[in-house]
Amino acid sequence: MNSLTRLFYLTLATLFAAGLATNALAESWDMPTPYPDKTFHTVNIIQFAEDVKQATGGKLEIKVHSAGSLFKHPEIKNAVRGGQVPIGEFFLSLLSNENPVFGADSQPFLATNYNEAKKLWDVQKPIIAPLLDKQKLMPLFSVPWPPQGLYTKKEIKSVDDLKGIKFRAYNATLEKFANTVGAAPTQVEVPDIPQAFATGRVEAMITSPSTGANSKAWDFVEYFTDIQAWVPKNIVVV
């Protein structure tokens, strides 16, 4: 049994103790996730679902709905909160407008490698868990992205070169960053990145090498700068 499955059982045990999951082991759970199948986070989630199925002898199945096919990314947290689905995955810093602690991992150059990201999560989780509990949500586990790099259509030699550029902003921190450097922030979800660059909606983005590779960024940008800006996380909640 791997670590994700052990975490899952710990969560189920907590739910049973609270009397909230009487029939959990006889159910099929729909699980929305915002990322395409080839993204390593989705690969992990699919493996997690398979591990749970095997560990429970098929008594609990998790059906993964990838690429925002069941709920769009900004809707997933509230879909779980409202009971439309029992479990979901989303980008933690999307909640930074609710409380800044949710976006701590997206603060530029605060935690720029996995070791620092783990230390930051150890500090974040005890604060985040009660905030989610107030919304009847429980954090199950969190998985970091690789350190974020800068992808641009033109060469960036200084911060001034970002002025006027249409900049992909996937959370409040990046929107603030774009505004600070004089860029134009634009909300674009991961599955829409190639089209957004192709149509000129965006000209630059800060994202992980994983997203860059899955989006085939070499088809629409000329430059990659390995700034290792931060190590953001996804979170799975029930």
C-alpha positions in Angstrom: 0.0 0.0 0.0 1.6 3.3 -1.0 1.5 6.6 0.9 -1.4 8.1 -1.0 -3.6 5.0 -0.1 -2.5 5.2 3.5 -3.5 8.8 3.6 -6.8 8.0 2.1 -7.5 5.3 4.8 -6.5 7.8 7.5 -9.1 10.2 6.2 -11.8 7.6 5.9 -11.1 6.6 9.5 -11.6 10.2 10.6 -14.8 10.4 8.6 -16.1 7.2 10.2 -15.2 8.4 13.7 -17.2 11.5 13.0 -20.1 9.4 11.7 -20.0 11.1 8.3 -19.2 8.2 6.0 -21.3 5.3 6.9 -21.7 4.0 3.4 -18.4 5.3 2.0 -17.0 1.8 1.2 -20.0 0.9 -0.9 -19.9 4.0 -3.1 -18.5 5.2 -6.4 -17.1 8.7 -6.1 -16.8 11.2 -8.9 -13.5 13.2 -8.6 -13.0 16.3 -10.7 -9.5 17.5 -11.5 -8.6 20.5 -13.8 -5.6 19.0 -15.6 -5.3 16.9 -18.8 -4.6 13.2 -18.6 -0.9 13.5 -19.4 -0.2 16.0 -16.6 1.7 14.2 -13.9 -0.8 15.4 -11.2 -3.6 13.6 -13.1 -1.4 10.5 -13.6 -0.9 10.5 -9.9 -4.7 10.9 -9.2 -5.5 8.0 -11.6 -3.0 5.8 -9.9 -4.4 6.9 -6.5 -7.9 5.9 -7.6 -6.6 2.5 -8.8 -4.8 2.0 -5.5 -8.0 2.7 -3.6 -10.0 0.3 -5.7 -7.5 -2.5 -5.2 -7.1 -1.8 -1.5 -10.9 -1.9 -0.9 -11.5 -4.9 -3.1 -13.5 -2.8 -5.5 -15.9 -1.7 -2.8 -14.9 2.0 -3.3 -14.3 3.3 -6.8 -13.1 6.8 -7.7 -14.0 7.9 -11.2 -11.5 10.6 -12.3 -12.9 13.4 -14.4 -9.9 15.2 -15.9 -9.3 18.5 -17.8 -12.2 20.3 -16.1 -14.7 18.0 -17.8 -17.0 17.7 -14.8 -16.4 21.1 -13.2 -14.2 23.9 -14.3 -11.2 24.6 -12.1 -12.6 27.5 -10.1 -15.8 25.5 -9.4 -14.2 22.4 -8.0 -13.8 23.5 -4.3 -17.4 24.6 -4.0 -18.6 21.5 -5.8 -17.1 19.4 -3.0 -18.2 21.9 -0.4 -21.8 21.7 -1.7 -21.9 17.9 -1.9 -22.1 17.7 -5.7 -19.0 15.5 -5.5 -17.3 13.9 -2.5 -13.7 14.6 -3.5 -11.8 16.9 -5.8 -8.4 18.3 -6.7 -7.5 22.0 -7.3 -4.7 24.4 -7.2 -4.3 25.6 -3.6 -3.5 29.2 -4.2 -6.8 29.7 -6.1 -8.2 30.2 -2.6 -5.8 33.1 -1.8 -8.6 35.6 -2.1 -10.3 33.8 0.8 -7.2 33.9 3.0 -3.6 34.8 2.1 -2.3 31.6 3.7 -3.7 29.6 0.8 -1.4 31.5 -1.5 1.8 31.3 0.6 3.4 28.7 -1.7 2.9 31.1 -4.7 4.9 34.0 -3.1 7.9 34.7 -5.4 11.1 33.1 -4.2 9.7 32.2 -0.7 10.1 28.4 -1.3 11.9 27.5 -4.5 12.7 23.8 -4.1 11.0 20.7 -2.9 12.7 20.7 0.5 11.6 24.3 1.2 8.1 23.5 -0.2 7.7 20.6 2.3 8.8 22.9 5.2 6.3 25.5 4.0 3.5 22.9 3.8 4.3 21.8 7.3 3.6 25.3 8.4 0.6 25.9 6.2 -1.4 22.8 6.8 -2.2 23.4 10.5 -3.6 26.8 9.5 -5.3 25.7 6.4 -7.1 22.6 7.9 -9.3 24.7 10.3 -10.1 27.2 7.5 -11.3 24.3 5.3 -13.1 22.7 8.2 -15.2 25.8 8.5 -16.4 25.0 5.0 -17.0 21.3 5.8 -13.9 20.3 3.8 -10.9 18.2 4.9 -7.5 18.3 3.2 -6.5 14.7 2.2 -3.1 15.3 0.7 -1.1 17.9 -1.3 1.4 17.5 -4.1 3.8 20.1 -5.4 4.5 21.2 -8.9 8.1 21.6 -10.1 9.6 25.0 -9.6 8.1 27.6 -11.9 9.9 29.0 -15.0 9.2 32.0 -17.3 8.0 31.3 -20.8 7.9 34.2 -23.3 7.6 34.9 -27.0 10.4 37.5 -26.8 13.6 37.5 -24.9 13.3 39.0 -21.4 16.5 40.7 -20.2 15.0 42.9 -17.5 11.7 43.4 -15.6 11.1 46.4 -17.9 10.8 44.0 -20.8 7.6 42.6 -19.3 5.7 45.9 -19.6 2.7 45.7 -21.9 3.0 41.9 -22.3 -0.2 39.9 -22.1 0.6 37.7 -19.1 -1.1 34.5 -18.1 -2.3 34.8 -14.4 -3.7 31.7 -12.8 -4.2 33.2 -9.3 -4.3 36.5 -7.4 -0.5 36.4 -6.7 0.3 36.3 -10.4 -2.3 38.9 -11.2 -0.7 41.2 -8.7 2.8 40.4 -10.1 1.7 41.1 -13.6 0.2 44.5 -12.6 3.3 45.4 -10.6 5.6 44.9 -13.6 3.2 46.6 -16.0 2.0 43.5 -17.8 -1.6 42.7 -18.7 -2.9 39.8 -16.6 -5.1 37.3 -18.4 -6.9 34.3 -16.8 -6.2 31.1 -18.9 -6.7 27.5 -17.6 -4.0 24.9 -18.4 -6.0 23.1 -21.2 -6.4 26.4 -23.0 -2.8 27.5 -23.0 -1.8 26.6 -26.6 -4.9 28.3 -28.1 -4.4 31.4 -25.9 -0.8 31.8 -27.2 -1.9 31.0 -30.8 -4.6 33.6 -30.8 -2.5 36.3 -29.0 -4.5 36.2 -25.7 -1.3 35.7 -23.9 2.4 36.3 -24.7 4.1 35.1 -21.5 3.5 32.8 -18.6 5.1 31.6 -15.4 4.4 27.9 -15.0 6.1 24.6 -14.3 8.2 22.5 -16.8 5.5 19.9 -16.5 2.8 22.2 -17.8 5.3 23.6 -20.4 6.0 20.1 -21.7 2.4 19.0 -21.7 1.3 22.1 -23.5 4.2 21.7 -26.0 5.3 25.2 -25.2 8.1 25.0 -27.9 5.3 25.4 -30.5 4.3 28.9 -29.3 7.1 30.5 -27.3 10.7 31.2 -28.1 12.3 31.6 -24.7 12.3 29.7 -21.4 14.0 31.3 -18.4 14.5 28.9 -15.4 13.8 31.4 -12.7 12.5 28.7 -10.2 10.1 31.4 -8.9 8.1 29.2 -6.5 6.8 25.6 -5.9 3.0 25.8 -5.8 0.8 22.9 -4.8 -2.4 21.1 -5.7 -4.6 19.9 -2.9 -7.1 17.1 -2.7 -10.1 17.6 -0.4 -13.0 15.6 0.8 
